[in-house]
């Protein structure tokens, strides 16, 4: 019997990125999300799930 265990490591790192403020504001209004950080994190997760579903 083969048992596969997935261990996810959460690495948090701070970075500076240039983002269109109008786009961020629009996303915050539409979603109700209150922080830029959370908007970026959600966008990254969505792009990973939608664009690269076989990588999970």
C-alpha positions in Angstrom: 0.0 0.0 0.0 1.3 3.4 -0.9 0.5 6.4 1.2 1.1 9.9 -0.1 1.3 12.7 2.3 1.3 16.3 1.1 3.0 18.8 3.4 2.3 22.4 2.5 4.8 24.9 3.7 3.6 28.5 4.0 6.4 30.9 3.3 5.5 34.5 4.0 7.8 37.1 2.4 7.3 40.8 1.9 7.8 42.3 -1.5 7.1 45.5 -3.3 5.1 45.4 -6.5 3.7 48.1 -8.7 -0.1 47.6 -9.2 -2.7 49.7 -10.9 -4.5 51.4 -7.9 -7.7 51.8 -9.9 -7.8 48.1 -10.6 -7.2 47.3 -6.9 -9.9 49.7 -5.8 -12.4 48.2 -8.3 -11.6 44.7 -7.1 -12.0 45.8 -3.4 -15.4 47.3 -4.2 -16.6 44.2 -6.1 -15.4 41.7 -3.6 -15.7 43.5 -0.3 -12.1 42.6 0.5 -10.6 45.3 2.7 -6.8 45.1 2.0 -4.6 45.2 -1.0 -2.6 42.3 0.4 -5.7 40.1 0.5 -6.7 41.1 -3.0 -3.3 40.2 -4.4 -3.3 36.8 -2.5 -6.8 35.9 -3.8 -5.8 36.9 -7.3 -2.7 34.7 -7.1 -4.7 31.8 -5.8 -7.3 32.2 -8.5 -4.8 32.5 -11.3 -3.1 29.3 -10.0 -6.3 27.4 -9.9 -7.7 28.6 -13.2 -4.5 28.8 -15.3 -2.6 25.8 -13.8 -5.1 23.4 -12.3 -2.8 20.4 -12.9 -0.1 21.9 -10.6 -2.0 21.4 -7.3 
